[in-house]
Every structure is written in C-alpha cells, then in structure tokens.
C-alpha cells in the first residue's frame, strides 16, 4: 500500500509544489515590496527544493523546470532596466515577467512535455501531471492577465481616486491567487484520497516483479496491455474437477467454463489474502489451504495474466454464490477430454489442464492434503 500511495502521489503531483514559492514571492512583492519577497520566497524555495529532492527524487527534473520560472521572475527585480518614462511599470514588473513566462510555457507545452518525458523514468505516468500543471498555469495566467489589464486601464484613466482603485485591484488580485492556491491544493488532495480507496491492480513484468499499479478500467481500455497477477484454483476430487461457467458480461471469456476460482490480486493484497477473499465470496469457504502447482503467463486481446495456479483437493461443503457465479458443477476427466476442442473451456483452463496432466496428479492418485505438487511438477 505504501508503494501505491507513492505512485498516486507521483501520478498526481500537486501543482502547488511547483508554484508555491513563486506565488509567495508575488504576494509578498505586492504587499511588502521586493526585499521582503526575496527574504521570504528564496528560503522557502530552498526548503521545497530539498524536500522534493528527497521525497520525489524521480520527479525532481520536472520540478526544476518550474524552479527556473521562479528564479527568472524573482531575478527580474535585479535586472529591471526600464527607463524613467516606463517607471509606472515598476510596481508590476515581476507580475509582468511572470505573465510572460507562463504564457511562453503554454505556447511551448508540447516541446516541454517531450523534454520532460525524455528525462523522467519510463514507468512514471506523467500524462496527468502535465494536465494538472498546465491547467494551473492557465488559471494563474488568466488571473495575472486580468490584474495587468485592469492596472493599465486604471493608470490610463487617472482619477482623484486612482490610488483607491489600485489598492482595491491589488486586494482582489491577491485574493484570487490565494483562492486558486487553496482550491487546487484541496482538490488534488481529495482526488488522491479518493484514488487510494478505489481498487487497483499491480503491474508485473515477465518475472512476476511488481513495477507499477493501475486502475482496472484504465488497464482494460488502453491500447497498451499491462500484465497483472491473478490467482487460479482448481478443485479436484477423485477423477473430477469442479468448474464454474463465466457470466455473459465477462470481458475475456464470456459463457465459457473455467477454474472454480480465478481473480485478480489487488494492490497491497497478498496471494493468500486474495485466495481467502475470493473463496469466501464465491463459495462461502473459509480457511481454504490450496497447494501451489505452477505459474504461467497468458495473453489475450484484452489483458495479460501472470497466473499463480493452485489446486485444492477433496473440498467439501461447496456452496456457489450464484450472484457471483453463473453455473458450477463437477466434470469427470472423460467429459473434459471429450470437450477440450469444443470451444467451451477458457484458454486458461486448457493450459492448466495440460499442466495437471504433466504433474501426474491423477495417474499417481496423489491428490491429498499432504501432497507437495511443486516438487512433482517438471
């Protein structure tokens, strides 16, 4: 679960982390002047940089881009070279430079995304980070645009109450920025909290090592198919195998006969936990202790499976939950042999039946509660 929490935080990297020092600089600059803005924002920037380097080191290159914008805007206070006739811009020069850099970021979004993608680990899903980042830039750009527009209008048409209008405009400007800051922070935090409560599937490589996590619907819809770990359990009794028929709405093998238990292992769940959860949900079985037979990889058009295959011998008191299962019954080996090529079994079960035949379980009549099938499998 800690790995999932970390991945969600990296996939929904709060854009506030990118811009908090910059926003603090702009607010303090408008309220108390540049000297105070420097003295507060620069230490804050250094603290954020150290924290993000430690906590999000794989995204540090991503953060460094916005750090460049912050440094460029804050350094504009030093390199202001406006002549006296443009002196009226002095109060808004930092906001103007920030507006310029934000606008350029939006203009060259594709180029920036390409460069960042080339410098971040391939397994990090950056698409959502880009969306969040540039949506925040767009919002901040619009707020600053409105502030600059009204500033120029007020300055162009001076009145006796000019200073009052400018002060009111500044209050509205700062209030809008603070609201945006608070709103975006709370929104992203709520999204992350919601995602942690949803079901996630681990992504594994061909060695079965977890390399990421993804939501089920996302995994099934995207063109690239990830490999997910699943548990499979065959109930065996004498020369019979207990099979269940998939429902019509099954995405991979609708209306086909399959192993008694087949389910995805959820993120943060052990194989044992998944077996216990599924056995109780589908058959009301508790304390089921199946024996590991083998693992194998199976690919379909919709999904890739890294399957952990178990068998359970002489299982009694099977009570199928027909809200979860369409049909279920015992099949003799002869019935299975006669229908192997009839197209009524799932591809997974056909693979597993061949594994059972090779293991010698039926020929040697060794399926009992003390068998060690892992050693027998060749």
Secondary structure, DSSP 8 states (H G I E B T S, - for coil): -HHHHHHHHHHT--HHHHHHHHHHHHHHHHHH-HHHHHHHHHHHHHHHHHHHHHHSGGGHHHHHHHHHHHHHHHHTTTS----GGGGGGGGGHHHHHHHHHHHHHHHTHHHHHHHHHHHS-TTS--HHHHHHHHHHHHHHHHHHHHHHHHHHHHHHT--TTHHHHHHHHHHHHHHHHHHHHHHHHHHHHHHHHHHHHS-EEEEE-TT--EEEEEEHHHHHHSSS--EEEEEEEEEEETTEEEEEE--TT-SSSTT-EEESEEEE-BTT--HHHHHHHHHHHHH---S---EEEEEEEEE-SS-EEEEEEEEEES-------TTT-SEEEEEEHHHHHHHTTTT-B-HHHHHHHHHHHHHTTTTTT--STT--HHHH--
